[in-house]
Amino acid sequence: MRLAVLKERRADETRVAATPETVRKLVGLGLEVAVEAGAGQGAAISDEEFRAAGASIAESPEACLAGAGIVFAVQLPEPEQRAAIPRGALLVCIAGAHSEPGLVPALAEAGIDVAAMELLPRITRAQSMDVLSSQANLAGYRAVIEGAAAFERGFPMMMTAAGTVPPARVFVIGAGVAGLQAIATARRLGAIVSATDVRPASKDEIKSLGATFVGVEDAETATQTGAYAREMSESFRQKQAELMAATVAKNDLVICTALVMGRRAPVIVSDAMVADMKPGSVIVDLAAEAGGNCAATVPGESIVTPNGVRILGYRNWPSRIGVAASSLYARNLLTFLNGFWDKAAQTLTLPETDEIARGVMLTRSGAVVHSQFLPQQAA
Ligand SMILES: NC(=O)c1ccc[n+]([C@@H]2O[C@H](COP(=O)([O-])OP(=O)(O)OC[C@H]3O[C@@H](n4cnc5c(N)ncnc54)[C@H](O)[C@@H]3O)[C@@H](O)[C@H]2O)c1
C-alpha cells in the first residue's frame, strides 16, 4: 500500500507528518512511502534524508497522492490537494473538525475517509498517539522561552555587585498539558510561578511543580472531572474575573493556555486587566488560534498595547518549535497506524467497535460517522 506524506501549505506551518525515523519504520511495515518534495524543509529535513530512509520523492501533491491508500498530513490539506486524494483513501491529520460548520459533511461528500487526530479519546492505550498532548507540551515550553525573550528583565533573581535583580513573576492560566509544561519551564528559569485552572485535579499538579494555585473553587469547579474542561457559567466567570484582576496586575508575564474543546477559548484577561499591568509586562496567548484568553490579543500578531504590554498572539505555537514538534507528531501517527496495520495482509482496518478508531473517524465511504457530527447532532 502506498502512503503519501504531503507538504504543508499554510504560511505559518513548519511541521511535517513523517521523519526519516518514521519513514524507515513505515517501510519496514511493508508500506511504499512517497514524500512530497520539500515537505521537510520547515523541520530541517531534506528530501535526500527522506530518500535515504526509503521514501520516494514526488514533485507535486498530485504525483505524491496518485494511488495512495493512506495520506499523512499535519493540518487538513487545502481543497486543491484534497481533490487529488484518491476516493476511499484514509487521510490522517489534525482535521480541525470543529473549526468551521459544514466542513465535516463536505469531507464526507468528497469521499475522503478522515481520521481526525484531535478527536483521539484520552485513554491510556491512546497516549502515545495523542497529537494534542505532544504538541501542547512543546507549545507550553516555547511560550515561556519566547515570553522570556520578550521580557526585558530576566527570570531568576540575580544578586550582583551592582545590585539585585528581582525574579520575574509568571502566572499561567490553564494548567493542562501546555500550562503544566509552561509552569515547569518558567520554574526552571527561576521565576516565581502561580497558575489557575477550573479542574480540581489541576490544583495538586500545579503545586507538585512548585507553583502556587490561584483559583476559584466552588460547586461548579467540583463537577469538572473529565479530561476536557466544560464552558463555565456567567456567575463563575464573574468570580474568576475578580480574582484574575488582582492576580494579573501583580505578574510580569501571563501565559494563557485555557481551552474548551470545540468552543471559542474563554476570555479571562480583560482589557482593563491588561491596562493595569506594568509597562514591559508580557502576555503570551497560546489560545490565540481559538480566539485568545486575552481580550486584547490579535491572533497571529505580536503587539504592544498603549501602556507598554507586549502580547504575543501567534496562532501556531508547535510550528515555532517545528523540528521537535514534527518528530513527536510523526511518532504519534506511526503508533496510530501501527495499532491498526495488519503486516501479513498489508491492510489497515479501523473497526467501528474499537474505541480509538471510533473516536477519530470523522467520515467513511462518503458518510459522516463521528457521533459529534452526525446530521441530527449538527441540526
Ligand atoms: N490519555 C490521557 O489520559 C490524557 C491525555 C492528555 C491529557 N490528559 C489530561 O487532560 C487534561 C486537559 O488536557 P489539555 O491540556 O489537553 O486541555 P485543554 O488544552 O483542552 O485545556 C487547557 C486547560 O485549560 C483549562 N481551562 C479551560 N477553561 C478554563 C477557564 N475558564 N479557566 C481556567 N482554566 C480553564 C482546562 O481545564 C485545561 O486544563 C489534563 O489534566 C491532562 O493531563 C489526559
The ligand as an SDF file (V2000), in Angstrom:
LIG
                    3D

 44 48  0  0  0  0  0  0  0  0999 V2000
   -4.5620    9.9950   27.8640 N   0  0  0  0  0  0  0  0  0  0  0  0
   -4.8550   10.7670   28.8810 C   0  0  0  0  0  0  0  0  0  0  0  0
   -5.3100   10.3150   29.8830 O   0  0  0  0  0  0  0  0  0  0  0  0
   -4.6470   12.2420   28.7570 C   0  0  0  0  0  0  0  0  0  0  0  0
   -4.0150   12.7320   27.6240 C   0  0  0  0  0  0  0  0  0  0  0  0
   -3.8310   14.1070   27.5180 C   0  0  0  0  0  0  0  0  0  0  0  0
   -4.2730   14.9570   28.5260 C   0  0  0  0  0  0  0  0  0  0  0  0
   -4.8650   14.4520   29.6180 N   0  0  0  0  0  0  0  0  0  0  0  0
   -5.3130   15.3410   30.6940 C   0  0  0  0  0  0  0  0  0  0  0  0
   -6.3890   16.1230   30.2600 O   0  0  0  0  0  0  0  0  0  0  0  0
   -6.3570   17.3700   30.9350 C   0  0  0  0  0  0  0  0  0  0  0  0
   -6.5460   18.5700   29.9990 C   0  0  0  0  0  0  0  0  0  0  0  0
   -5.6220   18.4880   28.9750 O   0  0  0  0  0  0  0  0  0  0  0  0
   -5.3610   19.5840   27.8540 P   0  0  0  0  0  0  0  0  0  0  0  0
   -4.1020   20.2770   28.1280 O   0  0  0  0  0  0  0  0  0  0  0  0
   -5.4640   18.9380   26.5340 O   0  0  0  0  0  0  0  0  0  0  0  0
   -6.5530   20.6040   27.9990 O   0  0  0  0  0  0  0  0  0  0  0  0
   -7.0190   21.7510   27.0080 P   0  0  0  0  0  0  0  0  0  0  0  0
   -5.9320   22.0860   26.0390 O   0  0  0  0  0  0  0  0  0  0  0  0
   -8.3550   21.4050   26.4670 O   0  0  0  0  0  0  0  0  0  0  0  0
   -7.2230   22.9950   28.0140 O   0  0  0  0  0  0  0  0  0  0  0  0
   -6.1170   23.5530   28.7040 C   0  0  0  0  0  0  0  0  0  0  0  0
   -6.5040   23.8050   30.1360 C   0  0  0  0  0  0  0  0  0  0  0  0
   -7.3700   24.9360   30.2190 O   0  0  0  0  0  0  0  0  0  0  0  0
   -8.2400   24.7220   31.3220 C   0  0  0  0  0  0  0  0  0  0  0  0
   -9.3990   25.6380   31.2540 N   0  0  0  0  0  0  0  0  0  0  0  0
  -10.4910   25.5820   30.4590 C   0  0  0  0  0  0  0  0  0  0  0  0
  -11.3400   26.5940   30.7340 N   0  0  0  0  0  0  0  0  0  0  0  0
  -10.7510   27.3450   31.7170 C   0  0  0  0  0  0  0  0  0  0  0  0
  -11.1340   28.5260   32.4060 C   0  0  0  0  0  0  0  0  0  0  0  0
  -12.2800   29.1470   32.1450 N   0  0  0  0  0  0  0  0  0  0  0  0
  -10.2950   28.9900   33.3530 N   0  0  0  0  0  0  0  0  0  0  0  0
   -9.1250   28.3620   33.6370 C   0  0  0  0  0  0  0  0  0  0  0  0
   -8.7080   27.2460   33.0170 N   0  0  0  0  0  0  0  0  0  0  0  0
   -9.5100   26.7270   32.0540 C   0  0  0  0  0  0  0  0  0  0  0  0
   -8.5950   23.2550   31.1950 C   0  0  0  0  0  0  0  0  0  0  0  0
   -9.1160   22.7250   32.3910 O   0  0  0  0  0  0  0  0  0  0  0  0
   -7.2510   22.6540   30.8170 C   0  0  0  0  0  0  0  0  0  0  0  0
   -6.5150   22.2190   31.9440 O   0  0  0  0  0  0  0  0  0  0  0  0
   -5.0370   17.3860   31.6720 C   0  0  0  0  0  0  0  0  0  0  0  0
   -5.2640   17.0570   33.0030 O   0  0  0  0  0  0  0  0  0  0  0  0
   -4.2360   16.3330   31.0390 C   0  0  0  0  0  0  0  0  0  0  0  0
   -3.2750   15.7660   31.9060 O   0  0  0  0  0  0  0  0  0  0  0  0
   -5.0710   13.1090   29.7570 C   0  0  0  0  0  0  0  0  0  0  0  0
  1  2  1  0
  2  3  2  0
  2  4  1  0
  4  5  1  0
  4 44  2  0
  5  6  2  0
  6  7  1  0
  7  8  2  0
  8  9  1  0
  8 44  1  0
  9 10  1  0
  9 42  1  0
 10 11  1  0
 11 12  1  0
 11 40  1  0
 12 13  1  0
 13 14  1  0
 14 15  2  0
 14 16  1  0
 14 17  1  0
 17 18  1  0
 18 19  2  0
 18 20  1  0
 18 21  1  0
 21 22  1  0
 22 23  1  0
 23 24  1  0
 23 38  1  0
 24 25  1  0
 25 26  1  0
 25 36  1  0
 26 27  1  0
 26 35  1  0
 27 28  2  0
 28 29  1  0
 29 30  1  0
 29 35  2  0
 30 31  1  0
 30 32  2  0
 32 33  1  0
 33 34  2  0
 34 35  1  0
 36 37  1  0
 36 38  1  0
 38 39  1  0
 40 41  1  0
 40 42  1  0
 42 43  1  0
M  CHG  2   8   1  16  -1
M  END
$$$$
